[in-house]
Each structure stands twice: as structure tokens, then as C-alpha cells.
Amino acid sequence: MYQAPPFTLSLLHPRYWLLWLALGIAYLISWLPYSWLMALGRGLGRLSFKLLKSRGRIARRNLELCFPDMPAAEREQLVRRNAEETGCAAIETLIGWWWPTWRIRRIAHFKGYEHIQAALAQGKGVLLLASHMLHLEAACRVFGLTHPSVGFYRPHNNALMEFFMYRGRSRGNKFMIGKRDVKALLKALNDGEVCFYLPDQDYGRNRAIFAPFFAVPDTACTNGTLLFARSANCVVIPIYTSKLPDQQGYQIEALPALEDFPGDDDYQAICRVNQWVEQAILKHPEQYMWVHRRFKTRPVPDAPSLYDNKSDI
């Protein structure tokens, strides 16, 4: 088990003072009504896409690659909505880290927990597949109300941010495991824990399998899902996380465990994972993290980047 980073006097060093101030202001903002917070987030998102134009370019390119037949006007509208949801994600981090439990309960909805219960009743751990939806910080907090879980995460390089991030992400859940600590995650699964795992980013060529993702036929996909499914006493359960309309909050929907997974064919197993991610995205495409360079790693190392204007698939 990972221990939360301890508070030390070094965190009071002057180099952290501006960050302390920003975090203090963010905490005060987190107490605003939910509707105000979402309005603030949407405004921040629109502003950030105007100031940081690379975000819009990446999101637009990802949508072009994934949905080449989508009309340009529809795609541009989706980019604008995604910009707003990207801004809301920053606010939803404050919700996930700092809201008291009584406020979280007001926006929490959970379906399909019986699938997780069935696995735990068999003495197995649960590798919980989630996709990179922008509201994930809030959704993980919602999940913890029903079953405190274990997170697999990238530790922050800034000591003060790591201090707050670890505690924020562990609030209502159990503990966090650094993303390079494969042994710790295997142990947690073998101990019967429910562990979040997100397989849908480009983690580079190392241990990657190239498989279709939407209209991109050769997307770099981590084989970590297969490693954990084979090496631990666990079942693999996908979940959908959704931000609900009309200020209703967030819904977790656990699906039945994947049967006969991963099997003997790694490529087909990765295709199954990608198909589930596609289904999760299509439920609410504006809520997905399109600003990530999902297709930066190509099957041939010296192939042109798909993020160059002159590139073609």
C-alpha cells in the first residue's frame, strides 16, 4: 500500500507560496453552488481554447481522424462543447478533491454494482476499466461512495501538488498506486481490491499493440490490460461514467465482466477493449479528453505525424 505523502516544513518554502495562494482560492471557489461552478468551468474552457490554440487544434484533429465522415460544422460544434467540458474538468477536480460527502451524495448515481459484488463474492479482485472522460475526478469520488477503490496514477513532480493530489484522489477511496508500480497493482488485485485502470491513452511504443480505434486502423494501445488480467486473480469489468444533464451530477454504470478475457489472441483482446472505449465515448463524445495526442505513436517510427497538416492516415 502506498502511504500519503507526509506534510513537511519544506512545503512552506517561499517557492510554494503562490501555489498555496492558488489552492486556497480554489478551495473557496469549490463551495459555490454546483450550477455556478459549471458555468464558471464552461467559461474557463472557452477562454483556454482561445488562448491555448493548440488545444483546439489537437481536439479538432483527433475528431477528424476518428470521424472523417462527420460534417465539418457538426465537428466544430463538438469542439466547442468539448472546450467547455475541458474547463469544467478543472472545476470537477475541486469537487472530487474537496467536496464533503453530503454534497457528493446529491450528485451521485450508480448502476450495475451487482456485477462488482458478484466478482468480489467469488474472492476475486476487479480490474475496473474506465475511459478518459473529462469528469473522471468527480466520478471517482462518486464511485467511492458505493465501494472505496484503488487508483493507478502518475505522481506529480511538484511536491505540494503531489501532497494535495494524493489526498484529493484518495478521499472516499482507499489509496493510490504509482503507474510504474506494476507489482503493487497486482498485489492489490490479488488482495481482492477494486482497482481503476485507464487503457485509452498513447503510452508510447513500449509494450504497445497497434489496433483499430474508430477510423484510425493502427492506434498504439497499451497491453497493460492484458498483463493485469492474466497475472492477477481478478475479473475485468468496464464502466461508463457520464455527466448527466440539467445539473443532475454524475452516473457510474458498471457493465457485466468481460467473458473469456483476454484469451489467447492479444490483438483481438485489445480490439475488444477499444470497442468498449468507443462505446463509452459515443454516449457523450463532448465529455471525452480529445486534447490528448492519442495517435502520436505510429507503427513505423519515422512515419509522418498525424498531427502535421500534411499528414494523412
N, C-alpha and C positions, 0 to 999 in steps of 0.2 A: 504494500500500500504506500502511495506517495503521501508525504506529510505536507501540509500547507506551509508555504514559505513563512518563516517567523518574522515578526516585526523586529527590526534592529534600528539603533540610533542612526546608522548610516542613511536610512531613508529620510532623515530630516536634513540632510545635506542641502545647502543652497541650490545645487543643480536641479533638485526636485521641486523647488518652491512653486514654480509656475504650474507644474503638473498637479501639485497639491491643490492649488487655487482652482484649476480647471475641473478637477474631480469634485471639489466642494461645490462649485456652481452646478455641475452636472447632477449631483445628488439632490440639490434643492429643486432643480428643474423636474426631477423624477417624481416629485409629489404633485405635480399638476394633474388635472383630470385627464383621463385616457384620451378623450376626443381632442383636447388641446395638444397633447403630446403627438398624436398622429398628424395633426395639422402642421405642427412645427416640423416634424420629420419630413413631410412632403415638401415643405418649403426649402428645407436644407438640401433635400435631394435635387430639386430643380436647380438650386444655386450651384451645387457642387458639379453638376454636369455642365453648367455654363462655364464655370471657372476651370475645371479639370476636364478639358475636352477629350482627353484620351479615354476617359471612362465611357463617354458616349460612343466613341469610335469602336472600342472593343466590344461593347454590347451590341452595337449595330452590326459589326462584322460577324459575331457569333450567331446572331439571328439570321443573317444572310446565308451562312454556312449550313445551319440546321434546317431552315425553312426557305429554300430557294424559290419555291412557288408562291410564297406569301406575297400579296400585293405590297408595293413599296409604302403606300400610305398606311396600311394596317401595321406594317413592321415599324414604321416611325412612331405611330401611336403607342405601340408596345414598348418602344424605347423610352418614351416619355413617362409611361406608367411605371416602368422599371426604375427610372431615375427617382421617382417619388418613393417607391418601396425601398430603394437603396438608402435614402435619407431616413426613412422610418427605422431601418435596421439599426442605425446608431442609437436612436431613442429606445428601441426594443432591447438593446443591451442594458440600458439603465433599468428597464423593467425587470429583466431577468436577474440582474445582479442585486438590486436594492429594494424592490417592492416587498412589503411584508406579505406573509402568506394569505391574510384575509383579502388583500387586493388581488392577488393572483387567482384565488378561487373564483372571483367574479368573472374572470375572462377565460376560464379553463374548461375544456370539453375533451372527453376521452371516449373513444370507441374501440372495441376489439381487444380489450385487456385479457379476455378469456384465452386468447391464443398464447399470450405470455405466461399466464397462470398454468396452462397445460404443460408447457415446457418445464417450468420450474417444479411442477409436481412430479415430473419424471427424474428429478435430480440433475437436470441439465442447466448449463448457462445459456444465455441468449445473446447472440451477436445481432444487435439491432441496427439494421441498415437504414440510414437517413440520407436524404439528399441535401445539397447546399441551398436550402431555401433561406431567404434573407432574414426571416423572423426567427431563426433557429435558437438564438439566445433566450428569447421568451418561451419558445416551445419546449426547450429542455427543462425550464423551470416548471412549466405546466406538467410535463411528464413526471417530474419528481413528486408531485402531489399524490400520484397513484402508486408509483414504485420508484423509490430513490435508486439512481443508476450510477454507472461509472462512465466517465468521459475519456476519450482519447484525443489529446490536444497538442498543439505546438506551444511550448513555453515561450513567454515574451522575453525579449532581450533586455528590456528596461526593468530593473529590479522592483521599482514601485508599481509599475503596471502589472508585473507578474504577481505581486502581493495582492492587489485588488482583483485581478482577473481570476486567479485560482479560487479565491474565496467566493467571488461572484458566481462563477460557474459551478462551484460545489454547493451553493446554497440550495437546500432542499434535496440535494442528491448526496452521493457518498464521497467519492474522491476522484481525482483526475490522474491520468497516466500520460507521460510524455510520449509523443508519437513514435519515437525511436525505440521505446522500451517494449519490444515485442513480447519478451518473456513475462513482463508484468501483466500485459493484457491476457496472455494465455492462462496465467495463473488465476486471474480474476474470473475468466470464463469457466475454468475447471472448478473454481470455488462456488459456482452457481450464481454468479452476478449477471445482471443485465448491463451490457456494455454498448454504448453508442459507437458506431463506426460509419464514416462517410467515404464512399469509394469513388466519388464522381468528380475528382479533380485530376489535373495533369501533374503527376509527381515525378516526371522525368522518365528517362529510358530504362533506368534500373528496375528490374522485375516488372516490366510493363508488357502487356499483351495488347496488340493492336486489333481493335474490333469496331464494328459499326456503332455509331451514336447519331441518331437522327439521320441526316443526309450525308454525314461525313463517314466514309467507309473504313478509314484506318485511324481511329482515335486511340491515343495511348491510355490504357486503363491499368490501374494497379492490380496485381494479383494477390494483394493482401487479404481480400475477402476469402479467397480460396485457401490461403495459408491458415487463417484462423479457423475456418470451417472444418478443415481436415485435421488440424493439430490439437484442437480443444474438444472437450466433451460439451458440445453446445449444439443448438439449432440456430438457423438463420431466419430472422423474422424481419421483413421490410415494414416500414411505416410511412404513412403520408402525414406531413404536417401542413396545415393550412391556416392562413389568416382569414378569418370569417368577415363577411360584410357587415355593415351597419353597427360597427363598434362592438361586435359580439365577442371578440377575442380570438383565441387560437384553438384549433382542434387537432388532436393526435388520433390517428386511426391505425391501429396495428392490424396487419394482414395475417392470414394463416402462414405458418412456417413453410419455407421452400422445401418441397419434397425431393428426395434423391439429389440433394445438392451437396457438394459441387459435381459429383460424378467423376468420370474418368477423362472427360474431354474439357480441358481448360478453356479453350476458345468458346465452346458452347456455353460453359458456365458464365463466362464474362458477358456473353451476349444476353443471357438471362438477366444478369444484374443491370446491364444497360437498358434493357427493355422495361424493367421496373422503374428505373430513373426517368425514362422518357414518359411513362405513365404519370409519375408524380409531378413532373414539370407541366405536362399538358393540362392538369387540373387547374393550375394557376400559373401560367407562364410568366406573368409580370412579377411574380414573387421569387423567381429563381435568380441566382447570382451570375448574371450574364457578363459582369465586368471582369471575370477571371479569364485569362488566356487559355481556355480549355484545350485548344488544338495547337499549342506551341511546339510540341514534340512530334516530329514526323518519322515515319518508318525508315526513311533514308536520311542519315544525319545531315548531309549537305543539300537536302531538298529545300526549295524556296519556302519561306514562311507564309503561312496562310493569312498572316496579318499584314502583309505587304499589299498595297493597292493592286499591283500587277499579278498577284498570285491567283491561281485557280486550283480547284480541287483535282 
